[in-house]
Amino acid sequence: MDTFLEITKAKYLGDYRIRLWFNNGEIRVVDLDDSLDRGVFTQLRDKSYFQRFSIPFNTIEWENGADFAPEYLYEHGVRPDDADEESPLPCAAEEGAVYGSAAIA
């Protein structure tokens, strides 16, 4: 039986790029630049807002309710390589953790 795809950890990399760890053991880097032009997602164009995501359930989510299905992120992401830029910021790694907050810093 197949399990549902879930994000277990996420790390902001810069611009609109996020490194994502999935419950199937794979890691993807997704660039959401082309996904922020409509509806609730336009608020995420503000990079300081974009960085403030959390993992309340099985995917990344922002305070305004914007989120992406884990399957969408997996399909649009690419496998990271050693050339990927590492962010000095911490990861959002647990259910309920908020990226960039003092609680996980």
N, C-alpha and C positions, 0 to 999 in steps of 0.2 A: 504494500500500500504506500502510495506517495504521500509525503508530508507537505504541508503548506510552507511556501517559501517565506522566511522571516529575516529581518535585519536584526542582528544581535549587537552590533557596534558600528559607530560611524565617526568619521573624523574629517573636519573641514580642511581642505588643502589649499584654498585660494580661489579667487574669482568666484565661479559658480561650480567648483569641483568638490566632490565629497568622496572619500574612500569608504566603502561599505563592506562589512563582514556579514555573511549570510549563514543561516543555520545548516546549510549543506556543506559548510567548510570552505566555500569559495569566497574570494575577495574581488570586488569590482571597484573601479573608479568611474564615476559618472559625472559628466559635465551637463548641467541643467540649463545652461545659457539659452538654448533654443526652446525651452519649455516654460518660460516665464513671461509670455506675452499676452496672456488672457486671464480674465477673471481674478480670482483670489491670488493667483500666482504673481501678478504684476507687483504686488507689495514686496515680493522677494528680490526685486531688482536692487533694492537698497542692500548693499553687501553687509552692512552691520546687522541688519535684520536677518538676512539670509543665514548668517553664521549661528543664529540663536535657535537651533532646532533641538528637538528631543526625540526620544524613542518611547512613547507612552504605551505602545502595544507591540506591533510587529513591523513598523516602518518609521521613517523619520517624519516628523510633523513640526509645524511652526505654530506660534501663538494664535495666528489668525485662522487656524483650522486647515490650512493648506497641507496636503500630504500627497505622496505618490505611492501607488501600489508597489509592493516589493518586486513583483514580476516585471513591471515597467522599468524599474531601476536596474534590475538584473539584466534585462534584454538590452538596455541602452548603455550599460556600463561596459568597460573594457578591463581586461586583466591588467593589474599594475605591473610595472617593470621597475628595475632599479633606478631608472632615470626620473621616476615620479618624485616631485618635490614634496618633502615632508614638512608639515606644519608644526610649529613649536607648541601649538595649542593642544589641550587634552581631548580625549575622545568622549563621546556620549556612548556609554557602554551598557547601561542597565535600564530596564524598564523604569520609566519615570525620571531618568536622569535628563538634565537640561544641559546641552552643550554650551560651553562658555560661562557657565554659572560658577560661583564660588564653591558650590556643593561638590563639583567634580574636579575642580582645579587642583 
